[in-house]
Amino acid sequence: MTTTPAGWYPDPYGSPLLRWWDGTQWTDATHAPGQEAGAPQAPQQAPQQAPLQAPQQTQPQWGPVNQTAQLPMPEFGAPRRTAPVWPWIVGGIATVVVLALVIGGAVIVLRDRAYTANARPDTTATAPQLDQTVPPEQEPQQSAPPLPQLPQPAGDRIKDPVTGLSYAYPGDKWQVPESKDINNPADQRSPLWTSGCTATSQANYDGRGNDWVGSVYTAEVPQIYPYSGSQGLGQLSQTLLLTFDQDFYGIPHDHKILRNEALTVSGKQGWVIEFEMDFTKVAEANGLKWKKEKGAIVLVDRGQNARPAMLYVSVPDNLDQSVLKRVEDSLQSQ
């Protein structure tokens, strides 16, 4: 059984900081992304964690092929929202929902994979009130920059002008979504997806109007994830997988890594990590149309002073899972 080496990783408790993993547990040591920081001088005690708001199912930690446990994961997470919060990618980007379904006496938590799936946990802090002596019309107005429009297929390929990646278009069943439906620029951990397409696996899977979908997306890796060169692609891919597992797959599941190795894409150094999510127990108890989902994260180094490019694919087993291999094998980089 392997473990993740000590180091700075995106905070699994939802803050925009990096938190120190000492090789066995999360510590209290944090620092802002982009700042130089070495190992803490003394071991830190694990932070007190907030109680979960819904019944939890213990899941094995990530590990290499056919093993469990590798990436650091807290035993409990911060409270989850009970309303939609970010798009699902992977198998699905639809609105995050913590949903208690009582079926046959069994209560399960279903979370939608949509636009809001990566939003921060709710906080009890009270927002500051505006000074009523200042007329509202004099308050400075800030508008967010417009989201990039996702490119449509050109022939049998989709080309991402931001990352330089291109890949095979899976076919007419797969449609290019609106950028606003899959991106949340306010979430620093969430990639800003600049190309992609989705296919519906199960409409209204939770009885609340949310869909579970298969997904193909590309983006630059967000700045919050430390990156110092191609030698770190393997660790970066595992960190992203840990984040996506927490944010995108809210239904209780088992999981395993199928492939984890270096590769080249159009002569550039890269890394691929393939995985499988197993929802069989929940699917059989609740009549879901899919039981397992296969996916992959492919990272491509883009040289000095450039963030690595990322391909993210995830396909439930009630869709054509050959899409995963076709998209991976067709990946090119400018």
C-alpha positions as CSV (number, residue, x, y, z in Angstrom):
1,M,0.0,0.0,0.0
2,T,1.4,3.4,-0.9
3,T,1.0,6.8,0.6
4,T,1.2,10.3,-0.8
5,P,4.5,12.1,0.2
6,A,4.3,15.1,2.6
7,G,3.7,18.4,0.8
8,W,1.4,21.4,0.1
9,Y,-1.9,20.5,-1.5
10,P,-5.2,22.4,-2.2
11,D,-7.2,22.6,1.1
12,P,-9.7,19.7,1.1
13,Y,-11.8,21.7,3.6
14,G,-12.8,24.3,1.0
15,S,-10.6,27.3,1.7
16,P,-8.5,29.0,-1.1
17,L,-5.3,28.2,0.8
18,L,-2.8,25.3,0.5
19,R,-2.7,23.0,3.4
20,W,0.3,20.8,4.6
21,W,-0.1,17.0,4.4
22,D,2.6,15.5,6.6
23,G,2.5,12.0,5.0
24,T,-0.2,10.6,7.3
25,Q,-2.7,13.4,8.1
26,W,-3.8,17.0,7.2
27,T,-2.2,19.6,9.6
28,D,-3.1,23.1,10.7
29,A,-0.3,24.6,8.5
30,T,-1.6,26.7,5.6
31,H,-0.3,29.4,3.2
32,A,-1.6,31.3,0.2
33,P,-0.9,29.8,-3.3
34,G,2.1,31.4,-5.1
35,Q,4.0,32.1,-1.8
36,E,7.3,30.3,-1.1
37,A,6.8,27.9,1.8
38,G,8.9,25.0,3.1
39,A,7.8,22.2,5.4
40,P,6.5,23.2,8.8
41,Q,9.1,23.2,11.5
42,A,7.1,21.0,13.8
43,P,4.2,18.5,13.3
44,Q,0.8,20.0,13.5
45,Q,-2.4,18.6,14.9
46,A,-5.1,17.8,12.4
47,P,-7.7,20.7,12.2
48,Q,-11.0,20.3,14.0
49,Q,-13.5,19.5,11.2
50,A,-17.1,20.5,11.0
51,P,-19.8,17.7,11.3
52,L,-21.4,16.6,8.2
53,Q,-25.0,17.6,7.5
54,A,-26.0,14.3,6.1
55,P,-25.3,10.6,6.7
56,Q,-22.0,9.6,5.2
57,Q,-20.6,6.5,3.6
58,T,-17.0,5.7,4.2
59,Q,-15.1,5.4,0.9
60,P,-11.6,4.0,0.2
61,Q,-8.8,6.4,-0.5
62,W,-7.2,6.7,-3.9
63,G,-4.3,4.4,-4.6
64,P,-2.3,2.9,-7.5
65,V,-3.8,0.2,-9.8
66,N,-5.6,-2.5,-7.8
67,Q,-4.8,-0.9,-4.4
68,T,-6.5,1.5,-2.1
69,A,-5.1,4.5,-0.4
70,Q,-2.7,7.0,-1.8
71,L,-4.0,10.5,-2.0
72,P,-4.6,12.3,1.3
73,M,-8.3,12.6,2.1
74,P,-9.9,13.9,5.4
75,E,-12.2,11.5,7.2
76,F,-14.9,14.1,7.2
77,G,-15.6,17.1,5.0
78,A,-17.0,20.6,5.5
79,P,-20.8,20.9,5.5
80,R,-22.3,20.6,2.1
81,R,-24.9,22.9,0.6
82,T,-28.4,21.6,0.4
83,A,-29.1,23.6,-2.8
84,P,-27.5,23.5,-6.3
85,V,-23.9,24.7,-6.5
86,W,-21.7,23.9,-9.6
87,P,-21.6,22.0,-12.9
88,W,-20.7,18.5,-13.3
89,I,-18.2,17.4,-15.4
90,V,-17.7,14.0,-15.6
91,G,-20.0,12.0,-15.8
92,G,-21.9,14.9,-15.3
93,I,-22.0,18.6,-14.7
94,A,-25.4,19.4,-13.3
95,T,-26.3,21.4,-10.2
96,V,-24.8,20.0,-6.9
97,V,-27.6,18.9,-4.6
98,V,-27.4,17.2,-1.3
99,L,-30.5,15.1,-1.6
100,A,-31.9,12.6,0.9
101,L,-33.9,10.0,-0.9
102,V,-35.9,7.5,1.2
103,I,-36.3,4.5,-1.0
104,G,-37.2,1.1,0.6
105,G,-36.3,2.7,3.9
106,A,-32.8,3.5,2.8
107,V,-31.6,7.1,2.9
108,I,-28.9,8.1,0.3
109,V,-27.2,11.3,-0.5
110,L,-27.4,12.3,-4.2
111,R,-25.6,15.3,-5.4
112,D,-26.1,16.8,-8.9
113,R,-23.1,17.4,-11.1
114,A,-23.9,20.8,-12.6
115,Y,-22.8,24.3,-12.7
116,T,-22.6,24.9,-9.0
117,A,-21.0,21.6,-7.9
118,N,-17.7,23.2,-7.0
119,A,-19.0,26.1,-4.9
120,R,-17.6,26.6,-1.4
121,P,-19.4,25.1,1.7
122,D,-21.9,27.4,3.4
123,T,-20.4,29.7,6.0
124,T,-22.1,31.0,9.2
125,A,-20.4,34.4,8.9
126,T,-22.8,37.3,8.4
127,A,-22.2,39.5,5.3
128,P,-21.2,43.1,6.2
129,Q,-24.0,45.6,5.7
130,L,-23.6,48.6,3.4
131,D,-23.2,52.0,5.0
132,Q,-26.6,53.5,4.4
133,T,-25.1,57.0,4.4
134,V,-23.6,56.2,1.0
135,P,-26.2,56.2,-1.9
136,P,-26.2,52.8,-3.5
137,E,-25.7,54.4,-6.9
138,Q,-22.3,55.7,-5.8
139,E,-21.0,52.2,-4.9
140,P,-18.4,51.1,-7.4
141,Q,-19.7,48.5,-9.8
142,Q,-17.6,45.6,-10.9
143,S,-18.7,43.3,-13.6
144,A,-17.1,39.8,-14.2
145,P,-15.5,39.3,-17.6
146,P,-17.6,37.4,-20.1
147,L,-17.1,33.7,-20.1
148,P,-15.5,32.2,-23.3
149,Q,-17.9,30.7,-25.8
150,L,-17.2,27.0,-26.2
151,P,-16.1,26.0,-29.8
152,Q,-18.4,23.9,-31.9
153,P,-17.1,20.8,-33.7
154,A,-15.3,21.5,-36.9
155,G,-15.7,18.3,-39.0
156,D,-15.0,15.4,-36.7
157,R,-12.9,17.3,-34.1
158,I,-13.2,20.0,-31.4
159,K,-10.3,22.5,-31.1
160,D,-9.7,24.5,-28.0
161,P,-8.0,27.8,-28.9
162,V,-7.1,28.5,-25.3
163,T,-5.1,25.3,-24.4
164,G,-4.2,24.3,-27.9
165,L,-5.7,20.9,-27.4
166,S,-7.9,19.2,-29.9
167,Y,-9.7,15.8,-29.9
168,A,-12.2,13.7,-31.7
169,Y,-15.9,14.8,-31.5
170,P,-17.8,11.8,-30.0
171,G,-20.8,12.3,-32.3
172,D,-24.3,13.8,-32.5
173,K,-25.5,12.4,-29.2
174,W,-22.9,14.7,-27.6
175,Q,-23.7,18.4,-27.5
176,V,-21.7,21.5,-26.7
177,P,-23.2,23.2,-23.6
178,E,-23.3,26.9,-22.7
179,S,-20.2,28.1,-21.0
180,K,-22.3,29.6,-18.2
181,D,-23.8,26.2,-17.4
182,I,-20.5,24.6,-16.6
183,N,-18.2,27.3,-15.3
184,N,-18.0,29.0,-12.0
185,P,-15.2,31.7,-12.2
186,A,-15.6,32.5,-8.5
187,D,-14.3,29.1,-7.5
188,Q,-10.5,29.1,-7.6
189,R,-10.3,25.3,-7.5
190,S,-12.6,24.8,-10.5
191,P,-11.1,24.8,-14.0
192,L,-12.4,27.4,-16.4
193,W,-13.5,24.9,-19.1
194,T,-12.8,26.3,-22.6
195,S,-14.1,23.5,-24.7
196,G,-16.2,20.4,-24.2
197,C,-19.4,18.4,-24.9
198,T,-21.8,16.3,-22.9
199,A,-24.3,13.5,-23.3
200,T,-27.2,12.7,-21.0
201,S,-26.8,9.5,-19.0
202,Q,-30.1,9.9,-17.0
203,A,-32.4,12.8,-17.0
204,N,-34.0,13.8,-13.7
205,Y,-32.0,11.1,-11.9
206,D,-32.7,12.5,-8.5
207,G,-36.4,13.4,-8.9
208,R,-35.5,17.1,-8.6
209,G,-35.0,17.8,-12.3
210,N,-31.2,17.3,-12.4
211,D,-29.4,15.3,-15.1
212,W,-26.5,12.9,-14.8
213,V,-24.2,13.3,-17.9
214,G,-21.1,12.0,-19.5
215,S,-18.5,14.7,-20.2
216,V,-15.5,15.7,-22.3
217,Y,-13.7,18.9,-21.3
218,T,-10.5,20.8,-21.7
219,A,-9.0,23.7,-19.7
220,E,-5.8,25.2,-18.3
221,V,-5.0,23.8,-14.8
222,P,-6.1,26.6,-12.3
223,Q,-3.4,28.7,-10.7
224,I,-4.2,27.4,-7.2
225,Y,-2.5,24.1,-8.0
226,P,1.3,24.4,-7.6
227,Y,3.2,23.5,-10.7
228,S,7.0,23.7,-11.3
229,G,7.5,21.6,-14.4
230,S,6.8,18.3,-16.1
231,Q,8.4,16.3,-13.3
232,G,5.3,17.2,-11.2
233,L,2.6,16.1,-13.7
234,G,2.0,12.8,-11.9
235,Q,1.4,14.3,-8.5
236,L,-0.7,17.1,-10.0
237,S,-2.9,14.6,-11.8
238,Q,-3.6,12.8,-8.5
239,T,-4.3,16.1,-6.7
240,L,-6.9,17.0,-9.4
241,L,-8.5,13.6,-9.2
242,L,-8.9,13.9,-5.5
243,T,-10.5,17.3,-5.9
244,F,-12.8,16.1,-8.7
245,D,-13.8,13.0,-6.8
246,Q,-15.0,15.2,-3.9
247,D,-16.6,17.9,-6.0
248,F,-18.2,16.0,-8.9
249,Y,-19.2,12.5,-7.7
250,G,-21.6,13.2,-4.7
251,I,-23.3,9.8,-4.8
252,P,-21.6,7.2,-2.5
253,H,-19.3,5.1,-4.6
254,D,-16.2,2.9,-4.6
255,H,-13.3,3.8,-6.9
256,K,-10.0,2.6,-8.2
257,I,-7.2,3.7,-10.5
258,L,-6.8,1.8,-13.8
259,R,-3.8,3.6,-15.3
260,N,-1.3,6.1,-14.0
261,E,1.7,6.8,-16.2
262,A,3.7,9.3,-18.3
263,L,2.9,9.8,-22.0
264,T,3.6,12.2,-24.8
265,V,1.0,14.3,-26.7
266,S,2.2,15.7,-30.0
267,G,5.8,15.4,-28.7
268,K,5.1,17.2,-25.4
269,Q,5.5,15.6,-22.0
270,G,2.3,14.6,-20.3
271,W,0.6,12.3,-17.8
272,V,-2.6,10.2,-17.8
273,I,-4.5,8.9,-14.9
274,E,-7.6,6.7,-15.7
275,F,-10.1,5.7,-13.0
276,E,-13.4,3.9,-12.4
277,M,-16.2,5.0,-10.2
278,D,-18.5,2.2,-8.9
279,F,-22.1,3.3,-8.0
280,T,-23.6,-0.3,-8.1
281,K,-25.0,-0.4,-4.6
282,V,-26.8,2.9,-4.8
283,A,-27.9,2.3,-8.4
284,E,-29.5,-1.1,-7.6
285,A,-31.2,0.3,-4.5
286,N,-32.6,3.4,-6.3
287,G,-33.2,2.4,-9.9
288,L,-30.4,4.5,-11.4
289,K,-29.6,3.7,-15.1
290,W,-25.9,3.6,-14.7
291,K,-23.8,1.5,-12.3
292,K,-20.2,2.4,-13.1
293,E,-18.3,5.3,-14.8
294,K,-14.9,5.4,-16.4
295,G,-12.9,8.5,-16.8
296,A,-9.4,10.0,-17.3
297,I,-7.4,13.1,-16.7
298,V,-4.7,13.9,-19.2
299,L,-2.2,16.7,-18.5
300,V,0.1,18.2,-21.1
301,D,3.1,20.4,-20.3
302,R,3.1,23.6,-22.3
303,G,6.6,24.9,-21.5
304,Q,8.0,27.5,-19.2
305,N,5.6,30.2,-17.8
306,A,2.6,28.4,-19.1
307,R,0.0,26.4,-17.1
308,P,-0.4,22.8,-18.2
309,A,-3.3,21.9,-20.4
310,M,-5.9,19.4,-19.1
311,L,-8.3,17.0,-20.8
312,Y,-11.0,15.6,-18.6
313,V,-13.3,12.7,-19.8
314,S,-15.9,10.7,-17.8
315,V,-18.5,8.3,-19.3
316,P,-21.1,6.3,-17.4
317,D,-21.6,2.7,-18.5
318,N,-25.1,3.3,-20.0
319,L,-23.4,5.5,-22.6
320,D,-20.8,4.3,-25.2
321,Q,-17.7,4.0,-23.1
322,S,-15.5,3.6,-26.2
323,V,-15.7,7.4,-26.3
324,L,-13.0,7.5,-23.5
325,K,-10.4,5.7,-25.6
326,R,-11.3,7.4,-28.8
327,V,-10.9,10.9,-27.3
328,E,-7.7,10.0,-25.5
329,D,-6.1,8.4,-28.6
330,S,-7.1,11.4,-30.7
331,L,-5.7,14.1,-28.4
332,Q,-3.3,16.5,-30.0
333,S,-1.6,19.7,-28.8
334,Q,-0.4,22.7,-30.8
